[in-house]
Amino acid sequence: MVTRRPNILIAISIVLASAILAIAVWVLAQMRDDALRRAQDSVFNVSLLVERDVSRNLEIYDLSLRAVLAGLKYPGVLDLPPEIRQMVLFDGSASAKDMGSLLVTNEAGDIVFDSQASPPRRINLADRDYFKVQRDSPNVGLYVSHPFMPKVAGKTVSIALSRRISRPDGSFGGVVVGTMRLTYFQRLFTGMNLGSGGSMALMLSDGTMLMRRPYDPKIIGRSLTGTANYTRFTLQPSGEFFGTAAIDGVERWYAFRHIDIYPLILDVALSTHDIYVEWRRRAWIIGTLIAALNLTIIALAVLFSHQLRRRLAAEEELRVLARTDGLTGLNNRRNFEEHAEEEWRRAQRNGWPLSALLIDVDSFKGFNDLYGHSAGDDALIGVARCIAQNVRRPGDTAARYGGEEFSVLLPNTDELGAARIAEQIRAAVQALQKRHVASAHHVLTVSIGIACTKGQAFATSRALMDAADEALYEAKDAGRNRVLCYPVASRAATGTLATHPER
């Protein structure tokens, strides 16, 4: 058994090495899953912590807005002295760090009450999105604005939380608005450990970016609508996935959630590189040891079977040489005729078309006489390469038929398909631009004859090749460097000759 199948030792060694490798891969896969689970737990905890912090602060600020609304409706509040009215309307949350101003505007957008100034600053807010939304939509409730730069000098980019003031008749009476500096989110994000490639982002539900880590002021206010990640954020209230950021192109594992009742989306992400950095180090060590062990096992098996394999390789080479043309590397004529007979029977049995090409190098004797046999051999090799490059299907067969003649067998190919391939071969040979002064075309060319079983009655595969040979010689008589299909005379009469015009 081993004498007849010398690879059995290597096969056994490979099976053994594969078993060891499979165990190692399973262990590494478990370690990789563990690394991902730890990262997921970390991201989940961070996102939950950030969500609760943001939600709590927004809730506190919203309560301040509601308190102002309630105070405005309370009898006598508006008649109080300014200092006392300020204390009644604006609680201590308005002075918290990163909180801006609590403002009350009239229906025209002018500030009538200001938590940071009495009398109020003379600023009109009618152009702000939070004012327009509250004015135009009675039932918006709490509205979180897009980022903006406050109209007071020295302030940083902020967002606003606003609620509508409705008169007793339901008409618009102004807004209560509180501003929040985005530095609050920046400090909150900076305090989270996400690794060197991690990211965290807070955006409005419409995709407008409010804050992102790593921080870049250029992306604040940028819309992510249409990006792959944002689209996935909108599909469900929370989730996780692997994705690539549209902003920096880094692949990360994302966990996202919509924050409570607010129109905000929070995503926390760890880069896949950071998730698996420790796992990669261990995998490298384990993988190196397993590779060394497996290579040793396989090397020992190779050592025992080397001589036997060499002998079989030599025998196989002899078998290949017996079926291959030594100069061009194509099949030889004997091998081609075996294939032709086999494909002929299959085509007759299944009713499939079978096409044959016979290719002859034009004026090859003159080429040899002018340039020598070495150049002639190079020319034949070049022609063979052009044929091989255009005959690629597994069932197709190309061969050196004899001397400067080549043949191609195209199963399940009709005449049009064969003509197309033949023309590609002819053009490829001409494109070699091998100089041939004895040729009318001044370069090396080929003529090709085609025969197809579809619509023709050929008794044998030999008859098919004879028909292709007849078409070939018609092509050479017609001036060479062309493709003709059998039968030539009848096609010429009907004007359907598959020819290539002379160039």
C-alpha positions in Angstrom: 0.0 0.0 0.0 2.7 2.5 0.9 4.7 1.5 -2.2 1.8 2.1 -4.4 0.6 5.2 -2.5 3.7 7.0 -1.2 1.8 10.0 0.1 0.0 7.9 2.7 2.7 8.7 5.3 2.3 12.4 4.6 -1.5 12.0 4.7 -1.3 10.4 8.1 1.1 13.1 9.4 -1.2 15.8 8.0 -4.2 14.2 9.7 -2.4 14.1 13.0 -1.1 17.7 12.5 -4.7 18.8 11.5 -6.1 17.2 14.7 -3.6 19.1 16.8 -4.3 22.3 14.8 -8.0 21.8 15.2 -7.7 21.6 18.9 -5.5 24.7 19.0 -7.9 26.6 16.7 -10.8 25.6 19.0 -8.9 26.8 22.1 -8.0 30.1 20.3 -11.5 30.6 19.1 -12.8 30.2 22.7 -10.2 32.7 23.9 -11.2 35.1 21.1 -14.9 34.8 22.1 -13.9 35.4 25.7 -12.0 38.6 24.6 -15.1 39.8 22.7 -17.4 39.0 25.6 -15.2 40.9 28.0 -15.2 43.9 25.6 -18.9 43.7 25.2 -19.5 43.7 28.9 -17.2 46.7 29.2 -18.9 48.6 26.4 -22.3 47.8 27.9 -21.4 49.1 31.3 -19.9 52.2 29.9 -22.9 52.9 27.7 -25.3 52.3 30.6 -23.3 54.6 32.8 -23.2 57.4 30.2 -26.8 56.9 29.4 -27.9 57.2 33.0 -25.7 60.3 33.6 -27.0 62.1 30.5 -30.6 61.1 31.1 -30.4 62.2 34.8 -28.9 65.6 33.9 -31.4 66.2 31.0 -34.2 65.2 33.4 -33.0 67.7 36.0 -32.8 70.4 33.4 -36.2 69.5 32.1 -37.6 69.8 35.6 -36.1 73.3 35.8 -37.9 74.2 32.5 -41.2 72.8 33.9 -40.7 74.7 37.1 -40.3 77.9 35.2 -43.5 77.1 33.2 -45.3 76.4 36.5 -44.0 79.6 38.0 -45.1 81.7 35.1 -48.7 80.4 35.6 -48.7 81.0 39.4 -50.7 84.0 40.4 -48.7 87.0 41.5 -45.2 85.7 40.4 -44.9 88.1 37.6 -45.7 91.0 40.0 -42.9 90.1 42.4 -39.8 92.3 42.7 -37.1 91.2 40.1 -34.8 89.7 42.7 -37.4 87.5 44.3 -38.9 86.6 40.9 -35.5 85.4 39.8 -35.3 83.1 42.9 -38.8 81.8 42.3 -38.5 81.1 38.6 -34.9 79.8 38.4 -33.7 77.2 40.8 -30.1 76.2 41.6 -29.7 73.8 38.6 -29.4 76.8 36.3 -26.1 77.6 37.8 -24.7 74.1 37.6 -21.4 73.5 35.8 -21.8 73.3 32.0 -25.4 74.6 32.3 -25.9 77.8 30.4 -28.9 80.2 30.8 -32.5 79.6 31.5 -34.4 82.0 29.4 -38.1 82.9 28.8 -39.0 84.6 25.5 -42.2 86.1 24.3 -44.0 85.2 21.1 -41.6 87.4 19.1 -38.5 85.7 20.4 -37.4 88.5 22.7 -36.0 87.5 26.1 -38.3 88.6 28.9 -36.7 86.7 31.8 -33.1 85.6 32.1 -31.6 83.4 34.8 -28.2 85.2 34.5 -29.3 88.8 34.1 -31.9 91.1 35.5 -33.0 93.0 33.6 -32.7 90.4 30.9 -30.2 90.7 28.1 -31.6 92.2 24.9 -31.3 89.2 22.6 -33.8 87.9 20.1 -34.0 84.1 19.6 -36.6 83.9 16.9 -34.1 82.5 14.4 -33.2 79.5 16.6 -34.5 76.1 15.6 -35.9 75.4 19.1 -38.0 78.6 18.9 -39.3 77.8 15.4 -40.2 74.2 16.3 -42.1 75.2 19.4 -43.9 78.1 17.6 -45.0 75.9 14.7 -45.8 72.7 16.6 -48.0 72.9 19.8 -47.4 69.3 20.9 -43.7 68.9 20.6 -43.1 68.8 24.3 -39.4 68.8 25.2 -37.3 69.7 22.2 -33.5 69.1 22.0 -31.9 71.5 19.5 -29.1 71.2 17.1 -25.7 72.5 18.2 -25.3 76.3 18.0 -22.9 79.1 19.1 -24.6 81.3 21.7 -25.1 84.9 20.9 -23.2 85.9 24.0 -19.5 86.4 23.5 -17.1 83.9 25.1 -19.5 81.0 25.2 -18.9 77.6 23.8 -20.9 75.5 21.4 -24.2 74.5 23.2 -27.5 72.8 22.7 -30.8 73.9 24.0 -33.7 72.2 25.7 -37.0 74.1 25.2 -40.7 73.9 26.0 -43.6 75.9 24.6 -45.4 78.5 26.5 -49.1 78.3 25.6 -51.6 80.9 26.5 -55.0 79.9 28.0 -56.5 79.9 24.5 -53.8 77.6 23.2 -52.0 80.2 21.1 -48.2 80.5 21.2 -46.8 82.7 24.0 -43.1 82.1 23.7 -40.7 79.5 24.9 -38.8 78.5 28.0 -35.3 77.4 27.0 -32.2 76.2 28.8 -28.8 75.9 27.2 -26.3 73.2 27.9 -22.6 73.5 26.9 -21.3 70.5 24.9 -18.2 70.5 27.1 -20.4 68.5 29.6 -20.5 65.6 27.1 -16.9 66.1 26.2 -15.7 65.7 29.8 -18.1 62.8 30.4 -16.7 60.9 27.3 -13.1 61.7 28.2 -13.5 60.0 31.6 -14.4 56.6 30.0 -11.7 54.1 29.2 -12.2 52.8 25.7 -8.7 52.1 24.5 -6.6 53.9 22.0 -9.0 53.1 19.1 -12.3 53.4 20.9 -15.0 55.9 20.1 -18.1 57.3 21.7 -20.7 59.4 20.1 -23.9 61.2 21.0 -26.2 62.3 18.3 -29.8 63.5 17.7 -32.3 61.0 16.4 -32.0 62.8 13.0 -28.3 61.9 12.8 -26.9 65.3 13.8 -23.6 64.8 15.8 -23.5 66.4 19.2 -20.3 65.1 20.6 -17.8 62.4 19.7 -14.7 60.9 21.2 -12.0 61.3 19.9 -13.1 64.9 19.8 -12.9 66.9 16.6 -14.7 70.2 16.5 -15.2 69.9 12.8 -17.7 67.1 13.1 -19.9 68.7 15.7 -23.2 69.4 14.0 -22.4 67.1 11.1 -25.2 64.9 9.8 -24.6 61.2 9.6 -27.8 60.5 7.7 -27.3 58.0 5.0 -24.2 56.3 6.6 -24.3 52.6 7.2 -23.9 52.8 11.0 -26.5 55.5 11.5 -29.0 53.5 9.4 -28.5 50.5 11.8 -28.9 52.8 14.8 -32.4 53.7 13.6 -33.6 50.1 13.2 -34.1 49.3 16.8 -34.0 50.9 20.3 -30.7 49.3 21.1 -28.3 46.7 19.7 -24.7 45.9 18.8 -22.8 45.1 15.6 -19.4 45.2 13.9 -19.1 48.2 11.6 -16.8 50.7 10.1 -17.0 54.4 11.0 -17.8 56.8 8.2 -15.8 59.5 10.0 -12.4 57.7 10.3 -12.8 54.4 8.6 -11.9 52.3 11.7 -13.6 49.0 12.2 -15.2 48.7 15.6 -17.7 46.7 17.6 -20.6 49.1 18.4 -23.2 49.0 21.1 -25.9 51.7 20.8 -29.0 52.7 22.6 -31.7 55.4 22.3 -31.6 57.5 25.5 -34.8 57.1 27.5 -37.5 59.5 26.3 -35.1 61.9 24.7 -34.4 62.1 20.9 -30.8 61.1 21.4 -28.7 58.1 20.3 -25.6 57.0 22.2 -23.1 54.6 20.7 -20.0 53.3 22.4 -17.5 51.3 20.3 -14.2 49.5 20.7 -11.8 49.0 17.8 -11.4 45.4 16.8 -7.7 45.9 17.1 -8.0 46.9 20.8 -10.5 44.1 21.5 -8.1 41.4 20.2 -4.7 42.9 20.9 -4.0 40.6 23.9 -5.6 37.7 22.2 -3.4 38.2 19.2 -0.3 38.1 21.4 -1.3 34.8 23.0 -2.5 33.4 19.6 0.9 34.2 18.2 2.7 32.3 20.9 0.4 29.3 20.8 0.3 29.4 17.0 4.1 29.4 16.7 4.4 26.4 19.0 1.7 24.4 17.2 3.2 25.3 13.8 6.6 24.1 15.0 5.2 20.9 16.2 3.1 20.3 13.1 6.0 21.1 10.8 8.2 18.6 12.7 5.6 15.9 12.3 5.1 16.6 8.6 8.9 16.9 8.0 9.5 13.5 9.5 6.8 12.0 7.3 8.3 13.7 4.2 11.7 12.4 5.1 10.5 8.8 5.0 8.5 9.2 1.8 10.8 11.5 -0.1 12.5 9.0 -2.4 9.3 7.2 -3.2 7.6 10.5 -4.1 10.5 11.5 -6.3 10.1 8.2 -8.2 6.3 8.7 -8.6 6.9 12.3 -9.7 9.3 11.1 -12.4 6.8 8.6 -13.6 4.1 11.2 -13.7 6.3 13.6 -15.6 6.9 10.9 -18.2 3.1 10.4 -18.5 2.6 14.1 -19.0 5.3 14.3 -21.6 3.7 11.5 -23.5 0.5 13.6 -23.8 2.0 17.1 -24.1 3.9 18.8 -26.9 7.4 19.5 -25.6 7.9 22.9 -27.3 4.6 24.6 -26.7 3.2 22.9 -23.6 -0.1 22.3 -25.3 -1.6 18.8 -25.7 -0.1 16.7 -28.5 -2.1 15.3 -31.4 -2.6 11.9 -29.9 -4.1 13.4 -26.7 -6.2 15.8 -28.8 -7.7 13.0 -30.9 -8.6 11.0 -27.8 -10.4 14.1 -26.5 -12.0 14.7 -29.8 -13.4 11.2 -30.0 -14.8 11.4 -26.5 -16.4 14.8 -27.0 -17.8 13.7 -30.3 -19.6 10.8 -28.7 -20.9 13.0 -25.9 -22.1 15.6 -28.4 -23.9 12.9 -30.4 -25.5 11.5 -27.3 -26.7 14.8 -25.9 -27.4 16.7 -29.0 -24.9 19.5 -28.1 -23.0 21.5 -30.7 -19.3 20.7 -31.0 -16.9 23.1 -32.8 -13.3 22.5 -34.0 -10.7 25.1 -35.0 -7.7 24.3 -37.1 -5.0 27.0 -37.0 -2.1 27.3 -39.3 0.8 29.9 -39.0 0.9 31.8 -42.3 4.0 31.4 -44.4 5.9 29.7 -41.6 8.5 28.1 -43.8 9.5 31.5 -45.1 9.7 32.7 -41.5 12.0 29.8 -40.6 14.1 30.5 -43.7 14.5 34.2 -42.9 14.9 34.2 -39.1 16.1 30.7 -38.3 14.7 27.7 -36.4 15.2 29.3 -33.0 13.1 32.2 -33.9 10.6 29.8 -35.5 10.3 27.9 -32.2 9.8 31.2 -30.3 7.0 32.1 -32.8 5.3 28.8 -32.2 5.5 29.3 -28.5 4.0 32.7 -28.8 1.1 31.4 -31.0 0.5 28.6 -28.4 0.4 31.2 -25.7 -2.2 33.3 -27.6 -4.3 30.1 -28.1 -4.1 29.1 -24.4 -5.0 32.6 -23.2 -8.3 32.5 -25.2 -9.3 28.9 -24.7 -10.0 28.8 -20.9 -13.1 26.7 -20.2 -12.4 23.4 -18.4 -13.9 21.3 -21.2 -12.0 23.0 -24.1 -8.9 21.4 -25.5 -6.0 23.1 -27.4 -3.2 21.1 -29.0 -0.3 21.3 -31.4 -1.6 19.4 -34.3 1.6 19.1 -36.2 4.4 21.4 -37.4 3.0 24.9 -37.5 -0.6 23.7 -37.1 -2.7 23.9 -34.0 -6.2 22.6 -33.1 -8.9 23.6 -30.7 -11.9 21.6 -29.6 -14.9 23.6 -28.2 -17.6 21.4 -26.7 -21.1 22.9 -26.4 -20.1 25.8 -28.6 -22.0 26.8 -31.7 -20.5 28.3 -34.8 -20.8 32.0 -33.7 -19.1 31.2 -30.4 -16.3 29.4 -32.1 -15.9 32.2 -34.6 -15.6 34.7 -31.8 -12.9 32.7 -30.0 -11.1 32.1 -33.4 -11.1 35.8 -34.1 -9.7 36.5 -30.6 -6.8 34.1 -31.3 -6.1 35.6 -34.7 -6.1 39.1 -33.3 -3.9 38.1 -30.4 -1.3 36.5 -32.7 -1.2 39.6 -35.0 -0.9 41.8 -31.9 2.4 40.0 -31.0 3.9 42.1 -33.9 6.5 39.5 -34.7 8.2 40.9 -37.8 7.7 38.7 -40.9 8.9 40.4 -44.1 7.9 37.4 -46.3 4.3 37.8 -45.3 1.9 40.1 -47.0 0.9 41.5 -43.6 4.6 42.1 -42.6 3.9 40.4 -39.2 3.4 36.9 -38.1 -0.3 35.9 -38.6 -2.5 32.8 -38.5 -5.4 31.5 -40.6 -8.2 29.6 -38.9 -10.7 27.2 -40.2 -13.9 26.4 -38.3 -16.3 23.4 -38.4 -19.3 22.9 -36.2 -21.7 19.9 -35.9 -24.7 22.2 -35.5 -26.5 22.2 -38.8 -23.9 19.9 -40.4 -23.8 16.1 -40.6 -20.3 14.6 -39.8 -20.1 10.9 -39.6 -17.0 10.9 -37.3 -14.8 13.3 -35.3 -12.2 12.8 -38.1 -14.8 14.2 -40.6 -15.3 17.2 -38.4 -11.5 17.9 -38.3 -11.3 17.4 -42.1 -14.1 20.0 -42.5 -12.1 22.5 -40.4 -9.0 21.7 -42.4 -11.0 22.5 -45.6 -12.1 25.8 -44.2 -8.5 26.5 -43.2 -7.1 26.1 -46.7 -9.9 28.2 -48.1 -8.8 30.9 -45.6 -5.2 30.6 -46.7 -6.3 30.8 -50.4 -8.3 33.9 -49.6 -5.3 35.8 -48.5 -4.4 34.4 -45.0 -4.8 36.2 -41.6 -8.5 35.4 -41.5 -11.2 33.1 -40.1 -13.5 31.0 -42.3 -16.3 28.7 -41.4 -17.2 25.4 -43.1 -18.8 25.1 -45.7 -17.1 28.1 -47.3 -18.8 28.1 -50.7 -22.4 28.0 -49.5 -21.7 30.8 -47.0 -20.1 32.9 -49.6 -23.2 32.6 -51.7 -25.4 33.7 -48.9 -23.1 36.5 -47.7 -22.6 35.0 -44.2 -18.9 34.2 -44.4 -17.2 34.5 -41.0 -14.2 36.4 -42.2 -11.8 39.0 -40.9 -11.2 41.8 -43.4 -7.7 42.4 -44.3 -5.9 45.1 -42.3 
